[in-house]
Amino acid sequence: MEGLQEALDDAKGAKKTKSQTRCISYRGYSGTIVKNERDTGYHGEAAMDDELITFDGESQEDIQECFADMIDGTIAYNEYLKNPETRSLSELVKELDLEEDMQKESKEVLR
């Protein structure tokens, strides 16, 4: 019975979260943002060129910036894939300012 109550509570939480979904757009791409009531953060999703892109942020400003960064990064990466001879992958990483993020992620994986 306890498991059933947890499932019902989760379903009620999901209904609340759905009511707090809003749309966002940038450079002609649209996505949705959902406020996560359980941990004060935001989660977003966007469909872009047959890809589902997800992004997270701690505030409304943060999630909007993450959304724009994901769109810009995906566009740049897709352009790189079409013409890899125009620049190296390391140049793309520097251009998108991903070096610090990649170093953080690799440290977290090693922990």
Phi and psi restraints in degrees (value plus and minus 20) as a CYANA .aco file:
   2 GLU   PHI     -82.9   -42.9
   2 GLU   PSI     -60.7   -20.7
   3 GLY   PHI     -82.9   -42.9
   3 GLY   PSI     -56.8   -16.8
   4 LEU   PHI     -85.0   -45.0
   4 LEU   PSI     -62.5   -22.5
   5 GLN   PHI     -84.0   -44.0
   5 GLN   PSI     -60.1   -20.1
   6 GLU   PHI     -81.5   -41.5
   6 GLU   PSI     -63.0   -23.0
   7 ALA   PHI     -83.1   -43.1
   7 ALA   PSI     -61.0   -21.0
   8 LEU   PHI     -85.0   -45.0
   8 LEU   PSI     -61.0   -21.0
   9 ASP   PHI     -83.8   -43.8
   9 ASP   PSI     -61.2   -21.2
  10 ASP   PHI     -82.2   -42.2
  10 ASP   PSI     -61.6   -21.6
  11 ALA   PHI     -84.8   -44.8
  11 ALA   PSI     -60.3   -20.3
  12 LYS   PHI     -83.6   -43.6
  12 LYS   PSI     -61.3   -21.3
  13 GLY   PHI     -82.9   -42.9
  13 GLY   PSI     -59.0   -19.0
  14 ALA   PHI     -84.7   -44.7
  14 ALA   PSI     -58.7   -18.7
  15 LYS   PHI     -83.8   -43.8
  15 LYS   PSI     -61.7   -21.7
  16 LYS   PHI     -82.8   -42.8
  16 LYS   PSI     -63.4   -23.4
  17 THR   PHI     -82.7   -42.7
  17 THR   PSI     -61.9   -21.9
  18 LYS   PHI     -79.8   -39.8
  18 LYS   PSI     -55.0   -15.0
  19 SER   PHI     -90.6   -50.6
  19 SER   PSI     -34.0     6.0
  20 GLN   PHI    -125.3   -85.3
  20 GLN   PSI      -0.5    39.5
  21 THR   PHI    -101.4   -61.4
  21 THR   PSI     117.0   157.0
  22 ARG   PHI    -158.6  -118.6
  22 ARG   PSI     138.5   178.5
  23 CYS   PHI    -111.9   -71.9
  23 CYS   PSI     133.5   173.5
  24 ILE   PHI    -161.4  -121.4
  24 ILE   PSI     129.6   169.6
  25 SER   PHI    -162.0  -122.0
  25 SER   PSI     133.3   173.3
  26 TYR   PHI    -181.5  -141.5
  26 TYR   PSI     108.6   148.6
  27 ARG   PHI      31.6    71.6
  27 ARG   PSI      16.3    56.3
  28 GLY   PHI      65.3   105.3
  28 GLY   PSI     -18.9    21.1
  29 TYR   PHI    -127.5   -87.5
  29 TYR   PSI     122.9   162.9
  30 SER   PHI    -137.8   -97.8
  30 SER   PSI     132.3   172.3
  31 GLY   PHI    -169.8  -129.8
  31 GLY   PSI     159.5   199.5
  32 THR   PHI    -143.4  -103.4
  32 THR   PSI     128.2   168.2
  33 ILE   PHI    -143.9  -103.9
  33 ILE   PSI     115.3   155.3
  34 VAL   PHI    -143.7  -103.7
  34 VAL   PSI     110.7   150.7
  35 LYS   PHI    -100.3   -60.3
  35 LYS   PSI     106.6   146.6
  36 ASN   PHI    -109.6   -69.6
  36 ASN   PSI      87.3   127.3
  37 GLU   PHI     -90.7   -50.7
  37 GLU   PSI     -41.0    -1.0
  38 ARG   PHI     -94.6   -54.6
  38 ARG   PSI     -49.9    -9.9
  39 ASP   PHI    -157.4  -117.4
  39 ASP   PSI       8.8    48.8
  40 THR   PHI      34.9    74.9
  40 THR   PSI     -13.1    26.9
  41 GLY   PHI    -117.2   -77.2
  41 GLY   PSI    -198.9  -158.9
  42 TYR   PHI    -145.8  -105.8
  42 TYR   PSI     128.2   168.2
  43 HIS   PHI    -149.8  -109.8
  43 HIS   PSI     120.7   160.7
  44 GLY   PHI    -155.5  -115.5
  44 GLY   PSI     138.1   178.1
  45 GLU   PHI    -160.7  -120.7
  45 GLU   PSI     125.8   165.8
  46 ALA   PHI    -167.4  -127.4
  46 ALA   PSI     121.0   161.0
  47 ALA   PHI    -113.9   -73.9
  47 ALA   PSI     110.4   150.4
  48 MET   PHI    -165.4  -125.4
  48 MET   PSI      93.3   133.3
  49 ASP   PHI      30.3    70.3
  49 ASP   PSI      34.0    74.0
  50 ASP   PHI      45.1    85.1
  50 ASP   PSI       0.9    40.9
  51 GLU   PHI    -142.7  -102.7
  51 GLU   PSI     125.3   165.3
  52 LEU   PHI    -121.6   -81.6
  52 LEU   PSI      99.6   139.6
  53 ILE   PHI    -126.7   -86.7
  53 ILE   PSI     110.4   150.4
  54 THR   PHI    -135.6   -95.6
  54 THR   PSI     131.7   171.7
  55 PHE   PHI    -173.4  -133.4
  55 PHE   PSI     134.0   174.0
  56 ASP   PHI    -153.5  -113.5
  56 ASP   PSI     134.6   174.6
  57 GLY   PHI    -176.5  -136.5
  57 GLY   PSI     142.3   182.3
  58 GLU   PHI    -112.6   -72.6
  58 GLU   PSI     -41.3    -1.3
  59 SER   PHI    -158.6  -118.6
  59 SER   PSI     152.7   192.7
  60 GLN   PHI     -82.9   -42.9
  60 GLN   PSI     -61.3   -21.3
  61 GLU   PHI     -84.6   -44.6
  61 GLU   PSI     -61.9   -21.9
  62 ASP   PHI     -83.8   -43.8
  62 ASP   PSI     -63.9   -23.9
  63 ILE   PHI     -88.5   -48.5
  63 ILE   PSI     -55.0   -15.0
  64 GLN   PHI     -86.8   -46.8
  64 GLN   PSI     -60.5   -20.5
  65 GLU   PHI     -86.3   -46.3
  65 GLU   PSI     -60.8   -20.8
  66 CYS   PHI     -83.0   -43.0
  66 CYS   PSI     -60.6   -20.6
  67 PHE   PHI     -81.1   -41.1
  67 PHE   PSI     -68.1   -28.1
  68 ALA   PHI     -82.7   -42.7
  68 ALA   PSI     -61.4   -21.4
  69 ASP   PHI     -82.7   -42.7
  69 ASP   PSI     -60.7   -20.7
  70 MET   PHI     -86.2   -46.2
  70 MET   PSI     -61.2   -21.2
  71 ILE   PHI     -84.6   -44.6
  71 ILE   PSI     -70.4   -30.4
  72 ASP   PHI     -79.1   -39.1
  72 ASP   PSI     -63.3   -23.3
  73 GLY   PHI     -85.5   -45.5
  73 GLY   PSI     -61.5   -21.5
  74 THR   PHI     -86.8   -46.8
  74 THR   PSI     -61.5   -21.5
  75 ILE   PHI     -81.1   -41.1
  75 ILE   PSI     -68.0   -28.0
  76 ALA   PHI     -83.0   -43.0
  76 ALA   PSI     -61.4   -21.4
  77 TYR   PHI     -86.8   -46.8
  77 TYR   PSI     -62.2   -22.2
  78 ASN   PHI     -84.0   -44.0
  78 ASN   PSI     -57.8   -17.8
  79 GLU   PHI     -85.1   -45.1
  79 GLU   PSI     -59.7   -19.7
  80 TYR   PHI     -81.3   -41.3
  80 TYR   PSI     -63.5   -23.5
  81 LEU   PHI     -82.8   -42.8
  81 LEU   PSI     -53.6   -13.6
  82 LYS   PHI     -92.8   -52.8
  82 LYS   PSI     -53.7   -13.7
  83 ASN   PHI    -157.9  -117.9
  83 ASN   PSI      48.1    88.1
  84 PRO   PHI     -85.2   -45.2
  84 PRO   PSI     -38.6     1.4
  85 GLU   PHI     -94.7   -54.7
  85 GLU   PSI     -33.3     6.7
  86 THR   PHI     -94.7   -54.7
  86 THR   PSI     -46.3    -6.3
  87 ARG   PHI    -183.6  -143.6
  87 ARG   PSI     142.8   182.8
  88 SER   PHI    -104.7   -64.7
  88 SER   PSI     141.9   181.9
  89 LEU   PHI     -83.9   -43.9
  89 LEU   PSI     -56.2   -16.2
  90 SER   PHI     -84.3   -44.3
  90 SER   PSI     -54.1   -14.1
  91 GLU   PHI     -86.0   -46.0
  91 GLU   PSI     -58.8   -18.8
  92 LEU   PHI     -84.3   -44.3
  92 LEU   PSI     -62.9   -22.9
  93 VAL   PHI     -80.6   -40.6
  93 VAL   PSI     -63.1   -23.1
  94 LYS   PHI     -86.0   -46.0
  94 LYS   PSI     -62.7   -22.7
  95 GLU   PHI     -80.5   -40.5
  95 GLU   PSI     -60.8   -20.8
  96 LEU   PHI    -104.9   -64.9
  96 LEU   PSI     -19.4    20.6
  97 ASP   PHI      38.5    78.5
  97 ASP   PSI      25.2    65.2
  98 LEU   PHI    -117.9   -77.9
  98 LEU   PSI     -30.1     9.9
  99 GLU   PHI     -76.8   -36.8
  99 GLU   PSI     -67.8   -27.8
 100 GLU   PHI     -83.2   -43.2
 100 GLU   PSI     -63.2   -23.2
 101 ASP   PHI     -82.1   -42.1
 101 ASP   PSI     -62.0   -22.0
 102 MET   PHI     -85.9   -45.9
 102 MET   PSI     -57.0   -17.0
 103 GLN   PHI     -87.0   -47.0
 103 GLN   PSI     -61.3   -21.3
 104 LYS   PHI     -80.5   -40.5
 104 LYS   PSI     -67.0   -27.0
 105 GLU   PHI     -83.4   -43.4
 105 GLU   PSI     -61.0   -21.0
 106 SER   PHI     -88.2   -48.2
 106 SER   PSI     -54.0   -14.0
 107 LYS   PHI     -86.8   -46.8
 107 LYS   PSI     -59.6   -19.6
 108 GLU   PHI     -86.6   -46.6
 108 GLU   PSI     -56.0   -16.0
 109 VAL   PHI     -87.5   -47.5
 109 VAL   PSI     -56.1   -16.1
 110 LEU   PHI     -93.8   -53.8
 110 LEU   PSI     -38.5     1.5
